[in-house]
């Protein structure tokens, strides 16, 4: 009997056989087979009848219930689990694959490809009489067998019934697979549900939503912008040659190194990326690596370091250079004004100080502070409670390492409220994971770990109360303790991703709101998502592109960029580099990478801005043609419809009023050239541009710079593998040092 027919048969049973061995007894075939009407033939096995499906004229609750996809999946799983061995299950999948009709060439199109599967999979669909009709195919026999099962389960169901299927309904089928490919099961289901969602919208008379803007990078390196916001991002990917020459000349003649953050202005990033080929002492990265790169530049002979970022980044560079013995190397930021950061400002608040004082009353405790905070904040925190710095890529291993070494420890995290909530969410998810899955996150934990057991018992009121295991800074900093850019990835953005991009690769920074975090975590389970730092996101895109290049088949890889849009310059550069490295005389497949910006279509203003030539940059003339205007509220965000994912602190941005638009020259190409041309600063004209060197003392009489660097150095040692001795030293020995002073 085929798997399709068994969906309406009684469950498979097993009876005692000779010698007590249980023999599999298959149920009898169904009394009749209802033929599927339409052009898509039913899934058939070589030795059985067609899949019974409800006809349009069928009535009765029993027939409707028997046709429900969830019931079909359950019965299909029961049949496969009743087979005695993996070999039998494999033969069953292969028999279903052989019976699955091949898709016509016209349907094996890029638009029908299911991304994220181990093999190439295509899915076609249509709606007939209010019911979904599916057809699928794959270049792998095993994946074709999986497709046959899913088509059999979903064929003839209403769109609502398809949407009601939960990924967990596929878990038994994944376990029944002779070689588990959970991503194939799940990704084909997601593709089916996307089509069902579109069918519901069409039935209800709702027009398809306007797609997010995106950039498509072709195999030849050419970039195609789709939408005005994408055009604004692509404008500077091919920078002005004269500007490149001017910058390289100034950097080389005066031995100036440049460290810049991923979120930098696209014009500056485009020129820096091109200039790096001529002057190696340029590095674009996340905030942690910026200071490391500055030390390497100083070791290579650079006399000055220019920092394109917010003030805490230049402070970190200055302090780390001093710690490394390069106190004579000048460090310059890119504005005469303060360049703030919403996260750094939140950690400098009185509420955060109260939070730390409360934390200092518990023992043993460890304060895990986000790298995106000022050196002064780190110093004051470290004197209240033993503190270690973390980044979005290592925060989870840091906290889990602390619990592995000292199970009764109290961990306090801040200041990012979203990240704190997301970490707590991840830890709760660990309580339902297998030991193998937990070991991937941290090898010293399993289901018997005291931390995992305690996590599973946490109450629903987790984020609103204090509890000893883990304290997310949520009550005090619910509104202020987050990144203004990642705060934009809220409900409207998430709903549109679910509707239009649920089958795309999804990237999300750890700082996004919980709704976006959960969406990315679910995508991660099926190999389609990543949650982490900017570098994690870049590596995720590169790794999937490498896989496509190795397969060398036509593919269109679509990635939703769940972080600041400034990442696009580094992404395009990395994608082009990979394309170039795979170029050879052999026939090359047509591979494209599409980067989707989850922003509102209302974020770009085409209004010309006159009188802006005082900016001292080539951007002035460009603004007259296309203007990206951040600043709906307090200069933060581009639109009440979801934002533009562009950091107002990192870039040249505007402060808007009813009468005028005032532009601040922060981290612009003009600022960088101004600083470079005036070095060495013999007339002390650049004093307001110098990075702060803290000469003030902490409440305990120590140097702010020295104490503030200690949490960063703790993290560096931790990353180098000095985990056991290091964390115990931070948590225990330093606690005993600070405690008497606090009392």
N, C-alpha and C positions, 0 to 999 in steps of 0.2 A: 504493500500500500504506500502511496506517496505521501510526503509530508503535508501537502496541501489538503488532500482528502482527509487526513487524520485530524484536521482541525475540528471537524464536527463529529468525530468518533469519541467513544468513551475513553477515559484515560488509560494509558498503558499500565498493565498489571504484571506482577511477577509471582509465580507459584513455585512451591518446593518441587524439585525434580529428584531424580535418583541420587542417593547419597547426600541428600540435603541441599544439593546445588539448586539455586533458584533459576528457573528457566523463564525467559521473556515470552510473554503471551501477547501478541499484537491484537488489537481490537478488530472486529469485522469492518469491512468498508461501509460507507454510508449508503442508505437505501437508494439515493438518487444523486445525480450530479447536475447542478444547474449551470448551464453554459453562460459564460461571460459574453455579453453583447458588445460589439465594437471592434475596432481594428486591432487592438492589442490582444493577442491570444492568451488564454489562461496558461499558467505554469503547469507543465505536465511531467510526470515521471514516465519512464519507458515501460513500466509494468503496471500502470494504474490509470484511473480515470481523472478527469479534470477537477480543478478546485471548485467546490460548490460556492456560489455567490448569490446573494439575494437579488432577485429581479425587481424591476421598478414596480411590478404589479403584485409583489409578495406583500402579505400583511401578517401581523401577529408579532407579539413581543418576543416569542421564542425564537423566531427566525432572526429578528433584529439583534437579540442578545447573542445568538450563536455566531453572527457575522462580525461582532465587535473585534477590532484588531487586538485588544489586550487579551481577550479570551483565546483568539487564534495563536497568539505568541506563547501563551502559557501552555496550551496543548502541544504546540510544536516543540517546546522545550522539554515537556514530559516525554515525548517520543524519542528525542535524541538522547536524553539521559538514560532511557531504558536500554539503549544499545550497549552491548557488553564491553566494547573497547574503543579506543581512539581510532583504530583502523576501520572499525565498522562505521563510526561517525563520519570519518573522512570519505569513505565510499558513498555514504548517504549524501553528503554535500556535493560530491562529484557527480552523482547521478542526477541530482537536481540541477546542477550546472549544465549537464548535457541536455536536459529537457528544456532549459530556458531559451526561448527563441532569440536569435541574435538581433541586435538593433540595426536598422538600416544605416548606411553610411551617413545619411543626412542628419540622423539623430546623434551620431557620435561626434558632436560638435563641442567646441570649447565652452559654450554656454550651458551645456548639459553635463559638464564634468563635475564630479563630486570631489572637492579638494580634501586633502588630509588622509586619504586612504593609502594603504601600503602599495596597492596596484592602481592602475587607471580604471576608474569606474564612471559610467555614464548613466544618467537617469532622465527619462522623458516622462511627461505627464500631460493629462488633459482632464477635463470635467465633462461627464455625460450624465444627464438626468440627475444632476445634483450630487453625483458620486465621483470619487477620484479614480482614475485609471492610470496605472503606472506600467512602465516597461523599463528594464535596466539591462546593463551588460558590463563586462569587465574583460581585461586582457589576462586575467588570472582565473583559472578554473575554480579555485577555492573561493575567491571573492564572488564569482558568478553564482556559486551555490548559496552564499550569504544573501546576495541580491534576490535570488529566487525565493528564499524564505520570506524576506521582507515584502516583496511584491505580493506573494500569496497572502500574507497577513493583512496588507493594507488595501488590496484590490477591492474596489466596490464600496469602500467605506465612505462615509460623509467627511467633508473637510474637518468638521468639529471632532469626529471620532479619531481622525489621524492626529489632530492637535492634542487630543487627550492622552495619547500614548506617552508615557514617561520613559526616559532613558533607562531607568532601573528595570523596566519591563524587559529590556534586552539582556540584562545581566545573566539570567539562566542560559540564554542562547550563546552568549559569549563563553560561558564556562563549558558549554557542550562542544565548542569548537575544538577540533583536534589540535589546531595551532591557534591559540586565541588571538584574534585581531579585533579587539574591542573598538578600535577607532573606526574600522570599516562599518561595523554594525551601527554605531552611533552616528557617524557622519552621513550615511545614507538616510537614516531616519531624519536627521536635521534637514537634509535636502528635501525629503518628502514633505516635512512640515512647513518648510518655506513655501512650497508650491500650494499646499493646502491653505496657508494664510493668504496668499495672493488670490486664491479662489474665493475665499470668504469676502475679501475686499471687493472683488469684481461683482460678486452676487449682490452685495449691499450698495453698489453704485459708488464706491469710494475710488478715486483715482489713485494710481501709484504715486507715492511721495517723491519729491525731488531728491535725487541721489546726492550724497555728500560729494563735495569736490575731491578730486584725486589727481595724482601724478602717475603716469604710466611710463616706465623705463623699459625701452626695447633692447633687444640683443645687441644692436649696434651702438647702444649708449644714448640714443636720442630720447628726449623727454617730451611727453605729450601731456599738456595740462588740460584738465576737464573741470571747468567752473572758474569763476573770477578769483576766488580765494586761492585756488591752486595756481592760477596765473601769477598772483602776487608772490607766491613762494618760489615759483620757477624763474622769476625775472632775473635773479642774480646767480643762477647756476652756471652761466657762461659769463664770467666777470670781465670787466674792462681791463685790457692788457696794460694800458698806461698806468692805471692804479696799482696793478700788480707790480710793475717795474718800480714805481715810486716807493711802494712799501718795502720791497725786498732790498732796494738800495739803502734805505734808512736803517733797516734791521741789521744788515750785514756790516755796514760801515761803522755802526756804533755798538755792535755785539749785543743786540737786544733780543731776548727770547719772548715769545708770546704764548700764554696759556689762556684758553677760552672755554667757556661752557657750551655744551650741546645746544642750549636754548638761545644762543646768541642771534643777533640780527642777521637775516639771510644774506644781505649784501656783504657784511663783514666776513661771514663764514665762507661765502663763495670765493672771496679774494684770498682769505687765509688758506683755504684748501688748495687753491692753485699756487699760492706763494710757497707752500711747504715743499713743493717739488724743487724749488730753487734755494730755499733757506730752511734747513732741517729743524731749526729750533722753534717750531710752531707746533702746538698740540691742542686739539679740541677733544674734550672728554667730560666726564661727570666731575662733581666737585672734589671727590677724594683724590682722583688721579692728577688733578691740576697741581697740587702741591708737590707730589712725587715728580712730576715732569719738570717743575721749576728747579728742583734740586739737581736733576740730571743736566739741565741747561747750565746751571751754575758750575757744575763739575766740568762741563765741556768748555767753559771759558766765557760765558755770557756775563756782562757787567750789569745788565739791567733785565728785569722781568716785568712785562706789562700784563695786567690781569683784566680780562674782559669777563665780567660777572658782577655779582653783588658784593657788598663790602665784607661780609663774613668770609668770602673766598679769598680776597686779597689779604685779610687778616691772617687766615690760615697759612697762606703762602709765605707771608712775612715771618710768622712765628716758626714754621718748619725750617725755613732757610737759616734762621738764627740758631735753631737747635742743631742744625747740621754744620754750623761753623761758617756760614756765608753771610755774616751780618753786614758786610760791606757791599753786597749786591743790592742795588736799588730796586724797590718794588713799587710800581705805579698802577693805580686804578684809573678808570676812564671818565671820571666826572669830578668837577669841583663841588658838586652837591652830594648829599648822602644818597647812597644806592641801597635801599632797604630790601627786606624780604618778609613776607607775611609770616612765615614760620619762625624766622629769627626774631621778629618783633614779638610774637606770641610768647616765646621762651624768655623774653626779657621782661615780661609783665609781672605785676605783683601777685597775680593768681598763680603763676608758675612757681614763684618763690614759696608761697604757702604750700603748694603741692609738695615741693622738695622738703620743706620743714616737717610736714606730716610723714613723709617717707623716712626721714632720718630717725624717727622714733622707733622704727621696727628693726629687729636684728635677727638674722643677718639679711642685709638688703644690698641690692645692686641697682644703680640708676643707669639705664641704657638710653643715651641721649642721641638724637638724630644729628648727623653731621651738619645739617643746614641750620646751625645756630652760631652765635658769635663766640669768640674766644673768651670774652668776659663771662658769658653765661656758663660755659663749660667750667671755667675756673671756680666761680661761686658755687656751682652745683657740686663740684668735686670736693669742696671743703665741707659741704653739708652731708654728703653721702658718697661712698665709693662709686665712681662713674666711669663708664666706658662708652666711647663713641661708636655709632653704627651707621651703616648706609642702608639703602633700600634693598641691596643685594645680600647683605650679611646679617641683617637684624634677626632673622629667624634662627640661624645657626648660633648666633651669640646668646640669645635667650635660652635656647635648648641646651647649649653647653653648660650654662650656669645651673640649670635644673639637674643636668646629668651629674655634676660634681657635688652640688649641695642641694639635695631634694627639698629641704625645708626653706629654701631661700625665698625672699620677697623681691620680685622684679618690678621695677617702676620704669615705665617708658614714656617718652615725650619728645617734642611737643605736638607731633602731628596726630590729631584726633582721628582722622580717617585711617591712617596707617595703624594706629593702635587698635582700632576696632577690627580692622582686617586681620591683624595678627591674632587677636583673640578668636576671631571666626575660624582662622586656619587651625588653631590649636584645638578648637572644639571638633573640627572635621577629623582631626587625627584620632579622636576617640573611636571613630567608626572605621578606621583604616586597618588593613592587615599589617602584620609585623613587617612584611617586605616593603609595603608602601611607606610605613613610618621610617624604616631604615634608610630609605632614599633621602628623606628630609634630614634625619640625624641618626647616625649608626648606633649611638649609645642609648637609644630609646626603643621600647616595644610596648605591646599592649599591657604588660605587667608593670611598666614604669609607674612610679608613684605620681608623676606629673600627668601621665595620660589618664590614669584612673581618676585623679582629682578633676581633670578637665571635663571628663564625661559627666561629672556630677554638678557642673556649674548651672546656676539657675538662669531662667530667661531674663531676669533683671540684671544681667551681667554688666551692661555698660552704664547703669545708673547708680551703682553702689560700689563701695570699696570692698575688695576681697583680697586675701593674702597671697593668692597664687600669682596674679598678674593684674597690674593696674594700668588700664588705658586712660590717658588723660582726656577724659570725655566730659565729665561734669563741669570742670573749670574752664576748659578751652573748646567747648563744643563749636563755637562760632569762629573764634580767632585762630585756633590751632590747626590750620590747614593751609595748603598751597592754593592761591587764588586761581591758578591755571587748572589744576586737577579737580578743583571744586566744580568746574564747569561740566564735568562728565557725570551729570545727574540723570534724572528720570527721563527727560525728553530724548536725550542722546541715547540712553540705554534702550528705550522703546523702539527707536528708529533702527538701531543696530539689530535688535531682535527681528524686526520685520524685514529689513532689506539686506542685512549682512551677517545673518546667523550662520551661514555656511562659509564665511571668510575666516582667515587667520585673524585672531584677536589679540592685540597687545595692550597691556595696561600697566601703568606705573603703580607702585605700591601705595601711592598717595591718593589714589582716586576714591570716590565715595563707595560705600559698601555694595550698592546695586551693581556698579560697573565691575567691582572686584569679583563678586559672585559670578557674573557673566563670564569673566575671563578665566576663573577657576574651573567652571564647567567646560569651557572650551579646552583648557589645558588637559583635562582628563581624557579627551579624545585626540590629543596631539595637535590641537588647533589653537592653542593659546599659551601666553606667557604672562606672568606677573612678576615684576621686579624693577630693577633700575633701568636707566637709559641704556647702559651698556648691555644689560640682559636683553633688552628689546632689540638692539642692533644685532647682537649675536644670534638671536632667534631668527631674524629675517635672513641673515647670511647663511645660517645652517640649512634652512629650508631651500634657499636658492642653490646651495651646493648640491643638495639631494636631487633637485630638478636637473641640474647640469650633468650630474653623474648618470642619471637615467637617460638624458639626451632625447627626450620626447617633447612634443609641443605641449606647453603648459602656460597658463595664465595664473600667476600667484597673486592673490589679493590679500593685503594686510590692512587692518584697521589700526590706525596709530592712536593709541590711548594715552598720549602724553603731549608735551609741548611741540608745536609744529616746527620749531627750529631744528628738530632732529632730522628734517628732510635732507639738509645739505650733506650730513655725514652718511645718511642712508644711501643717497644717490651715488656718492663717491665710492662707498663700499660695494654697491651693486655693480657699478661700472668696472671696478677693479676685478671683481669676480668674473664678469663677462669676458674681460680682456684675458684673464689667466686661462680661460677654457677655450679660447679661440685657437683653432688648428685647421689643418687641411681637410679633416674629415667633415662629413656633412653635419651641419649644426641645426639642432631643432629650434623652432620658433618659440622662445621663452620670454615672457614679459613679467615684470613685477609692478603691481599697482599698489600705491600707498594712498589710503583713504583718510581724509581729514574729517573727523566727526564734528563739524561745525555747522552753524546755521547759515543759510543762504543770505541772511540779512547782515552778515558781519562786514561786508565790504561796501564802502561808499565810493561811488564814481564821481563825487563832486570835486571839481577842481579847487585847489587851494592856492591862491595867489599870494605873492609876497613871502614865499617860504624859502627864497634863495639864500637867506642868511645862514642856512644850516651848514654851509661849508662842506657839502658832500654831493656826490652825483645823485643822491636820492632826491634832492630838491626838485630837479626837473622831472623826475619820475613821478613825484607826488601829484604833479599837475595832470597826469594821465590816469593814474590808478592809486587810490589812497586807502590803505588799511588803517582804520581809525579805532584803536582800543580806547575805551574810556566811557562806558555808559554810566557807571557809578564809581566815583572815586578813582578814576583812571584804571579800573580793574575790570577786564572782560570786554568783550566786543558786542554782546547782544543778549537781551533778556531771553532769547530763544535757544540759548545753549552755549554761547561764548565762542571765542575764536581760538582757544588753546594757544594763546600767545602771551608770554610773560611780560607785563608792563615794566617790571623792574630790570629785566635783562636788556631791553631794547630802547632804541630811540622811540619815545612814546609821547602822547599828547595829554594835556590836561584840558578838558573841554569845558566851556561855559556857554551861556546863551548867546554871547556876542562873538567870542573868538576861540581859536584853537591855538594854544601855546605849546610849542615843542621844546622838550628838554633834550640836550645833546648828551645822552648817556650811552656808553658802549657803542658809539657809532664809528664809522671809518674816519670821519673827520677828527674825532677825539683821539683815536689811535695815532693818526698822522701828526696831530698837533704835539702830542707827548713825545713821539719819536724825534721830530724835527728840533725840539727844544732841549734834548739831552745831548751832552751833560748839562745839568741845570745849575750853571755857575751863578746866575742871578737870583736863584731861589724862587723862580717864577712858578715852579710846579709843586710848591710845598703842599698845596691843597689837594694835589693828585697823589701824594705819597700814601702808601698803605700805612695804617696805624701800627705803631710799635708801642706796645703797652709798657709804660714805666711805672704804672700805679701798682699798689699793693692790694692783696686780698685782705679780708677781715682778720686772717691769721698772720698777716705780715709777710706773706710770700709774694713773689712776682706773679701778676696775672698771666703774663705770657708763659711762664714756666708751668704753672699749675694748669692753665688752660690747654697746654699741649699734652699733658699726661694722659687724658682720656683718649686722645688721638693715637698716641704711642702705644697705649694698651691695645687698641684695636689692631694696629699694625703687627704687634707681636702675636696677637691671637690669629691673625690671618696667616702668619708665617708658621703656624703649627705649635707655638709654645702655649698650648691651651691649658694643660693640667695645672702646672705651677702658676701660670700667669693669672688665670681667673681666680684661683683660690687666694693668690696674693692680693689682688684687687679687692676681693670681697671681704676677706678676713683680716689680713694684716693692716691694710689701710683703714679699715673700719675702726680697729683698736687705736690707731694713731689719731684719727680725727675725733673720736668720741669724747675723750677728756676735754678737748678744747671746746666742744659744743656744750658740755655740761658746765 
